[in-house]
């Protein structure tokens, strides 16, 4: 399951980042989004979703949300 399918307000654990793009991988790692870390979807929007990672909120697009396996 990825973040696009996640329920709002529920905490999940990141299982994997499914992407071949190293730049995308590095970007997510810099946000604190990597395997084993908790992540919560705050809301779903038309172009993506708002997530909470380590007490910070980020607006991520659909491409990023699909890459994050929970």
BALOBA-1460 file (C-alpha; in Angstrom, 3 decimals):
// residues 70
<rec num="1" residu="x" x="0.000" y="0.000" z="0.000"/>
<rec num="2" residu="x" x="1.209" y="3.544" z="-0.668"/>
<rec num="3" residu="x" x="0.332" y="6.940" z="0.803"/>
<rec num="4" residu="x" x="-2.383" y="7.628" z="-1.774"/>
<rec num="5" residu="x" x="-4.390" y="4.754" z="-0.232"/>
<rec num="6" residu="x" x="-3.676" y="5.720" z="3.393"/>
<rec num="7" residu="x" x="-6.417" y="6.801" z="5.796"/>
<rec num="8" residu="x" x="-6.282" y="10.375" z="7.068"/>
<rec num="9" residu="x" x="-5.102" y="10.703" z="10.673"/>
<rec num="10" residu="x" x="-3.714" y="7.191" z="10.993"/>
<rec num="11" residu="x" x="-0.012" y="6.630" z="11.700"/>
<rec num="12" residu="x" x="1.848" y="4.223" z="9.415"/>
<rec num="13" residu="x" x="5.418" y="2.942" z="9.270"/>
<rec num="14" residu="x" x="7.355" y="3.509" z="6.039"/>
<rec num="15" residu="x" x="8.235" y="0.078" z="4.627"/>
<rec num="16" residu="x" x="10.134" y="1.134" z="1.525"/>
<rec num="17" residu="x" x="10.727" y="3.899" z="-0.987"/>
<rec num="18" residu="x" x="9.925" y="2.431" z="-4.406"/>
<rec num="19" residu="x" x="11.788" y="4.563" z="-6.946"/>
<rec num="20" residu="x" x="14.750" y="4.354" z="-9.288"/>
<rec num="21" residu="x" x="15.355" y="8.105" z="-8.944"/>
<rec num="22" residu="x" x="18.291" y="8.650" z="-6.556"/>
<rec num="23" residu="x" x="17.530" y="12.373" z="-6.305"/>
<rec num="24" residu="x" x="13.994" y="11.581" z="-5.131"/>
<rec num="25" residu="x" x="15.371" y="9.052" z="-2.662"/>
<rec num="26" residu="x" x="17.831" y="11.613" z="-1.271"/>
<rec num="27" residu="x" x="15.106" y="14.255" z="-1.002"/>
<rec num="28" residu="x" x="12.802" y="11.958" z="0.980"/>
<rec num="29" residu="x" x="15.702" y="10.907" z="3.215"/>
<rec num="30" residu="x" x="16.468" y="14.585" z="3.945"/>
<rec num="31" residu="x" x="12.841" y="15.000" z="5.105"/>
<rec num="32" residu="x" x="13.262" y="12.060" z="7.481"/>
<rec num="33" residu="x" x="11.171" y="9.749" z="5.330"/>
<rec num="34" residu="x" x="12.899" y="6.374" z="5.178"/>
<rec num="35" residu="x" x="12.236" y="2.753" z="6.049"/>
<rec num="36" residu="x" x="11.107" y="2.226" z="9.642"/>
<rec num="37" residu="x" x="9.999" y="5.818" z="10.278"/>
<rec num="38" residu="x" x="6.421" y="6.709" z="11.253"/>
<rec num="39" residu="x" x="4.386" y="8.858" z="8.839"/>
<rec num="40" residu="x" x="0.859" y="10.252" z="9.160"/>
<rec num="41" residu="x" x="-1.380" y="11.526" z="6.363"/>
<rec num="42" residu="x" x="-2.949" y="14.810" z="7.521"/>
<rec num="43" residu="x" x="-5.112" y="15.320" z="4.429"/>
<rec num="44" residu="x" x="-5.539" y="14.262" z="0.815"/>
<rec num="45" residu="x" x="-5.555" y="16.937" z="-1.874"/>
<rec num="46" residu="x" x="-6.187" y="16.835" z="-5.604"/>
<rec num="47" residu="x" x="-2.481" y="16.941" z="-6.519"/>
<rec num="48" residu="x" x="-1.136" y="14.892" z="-3.598"/>
<rec num="49" residu="x" x="-1.347" y="14.886" z="0.173"/>
<rec num="50" residu="x" x="-0.122" y="16.581" z="3.339"/>
<rec num="51" residu="x" x="1.922" y="14.327" z="5.621"/>
<rec num="52" residu="x" x="3.498" y="14.619" z="9.040"/>
<rec num="53" residu="x" x="7.042" y="13.287" z="9.417"/>
<rec num="54" residu="x" x="8.962" y="13.841" z="12.662"/>
<rec num="55" residu="x" x="6.720" y="16.703" z="13.874"/>
<rec num="56" residu="x" x="6.941" y="18.557" z="10.542"/>
<rec num="57" residu="x" x="4.297" y="18.820" z="7.818"/>
<rec num="58" residu="x" x="5.005" y="18.476" z="4.122"/>
<rec num="59" residu="x" x="2.840" y="18.761" z="1.030"/>
<rec num="60" residu="x" x="3.887" y="15.976" z="-1.343"/>
<rec num="61" residu="x" x="2.660" y="15.339" z="-4.861"/>
<rec num="62" residu="x" x="1.093" y="12.127" z="-6.167"/>
<rec num="63" residu="x" x="4.394" y="10.861" z="-7.614"/>
<rec num="64" residu="x" x="6.097" y="11.052" z="-4.218"/>
<rec num="65" residu="x" x="3.057" y="9.602" z="-2.445"/>
<rec num="66" residu="x" x="3.055" y="6.588" z="-4.783"/>
<rec num="67" residu="x" x="6.766" y="6.001" z="-4.162"/>
<rec num="68" residu="x" x="6.314" y="5.714" z="-0.383"/>
<rec num="69" residu="x" x="5.253" y="2.181" z="0.532"/>
<rec num="70" residu="x" x="3.610" y="1.765" z="3.949"/>
